[in-house]
Amino acid sequence: MRLGMAGTLYLVATPIGNLEDISQRALRTLREVDVVACEDTRHTRVLLNHFGIKTPTVSYHEHNERSRAEELCRDLEAGKSVALVSDAGTPLISDPGFRIVQAAIERRIPVVPIPGAAAFIAALIASGLPSDQFFFAGFLPPRANERRKRLEELHNVPATIVFYEAPHRIAATVKTAAEVLGNRQAVLARELTKLHEEILRGGLDELARRLSEQEKPRGEMVLIVSGAAPDSAGETRSSSRDLGERVNELESTGLDAKTALKQAAREFGMKRAEAYRLLVAQKNRRIK
Ligand code: SAM
């Protein structure tokens, strides 16, 4: 601590399971800062004790984020240094921290990332799905209708899509994803870096079936789904406009509406119900 100078806010990644995944730099930072701000002080204390680190801790979680960010910024302005950690992995990745980072930047307090484990990166690199472009979608909404709507919004994303999901919702999420996105290639990465690590690969239909056979899926999971496929012209194929055009085209060849929709859905790799929903959504957008 140097008088007259603001301290530094360090954003420190911790392991997502295997304690060997913590970096030397993370350990040194946690040892040297004045205080470690944690989502759950008891949880982080176990980690700190494991490495013989005695630095004081303070809680920083979604329920006290606003007030604690202010307090910690005052400490930082007084010259103290703070390390922010979450329960597992990288802080701010589907975890608290955004507020204190914003507040620190506004006050010109230095912000330093100490990178390390993040579940979605570990899952993505082992997935076998394209990793040159990906869309991190975080957690889907918990309510079924909002979850379906969000998946519909993601339908045309041309990059690999990555989700975090809770074990009690995974079966429903994969089933809805199969209905909305079609039978795309997908990966379910469970308990990464832990004893029961498991990486399941297959079509969404197959993953949905396997999950429906499990009584109670367990563990922490990342779901990865391949992006919308480009058509032969290199364009993202499955937009509702293209689908609508294809249905019209087929109808003009003499097919009835139902058969045209069925055939277009098949060509676009979708279920008929999903294609129908897309067309209705498109029509509603035009009416508004
Ligand atoms: N900040 C964390 C990170 O950097 O990955 C994520 C925190 S978020 C609250 C927790 C979610 O991350 C879990 O529900 C799960 O989707 C994913 N996750 C965390 N650890 C995991 C692991 N070991 N294996 C698979 N997924 C994991």
Residues whose N, C-alpha, C, O or C-beta is under 5 A from the ligand:
A	BS01	SAM	I16 G17 A88 G89 T90 P91 I93 S94 D95 A117 A118 A119 F120 Y164 E165 A166 A189 R190 E191 L192 E220 M221 V222
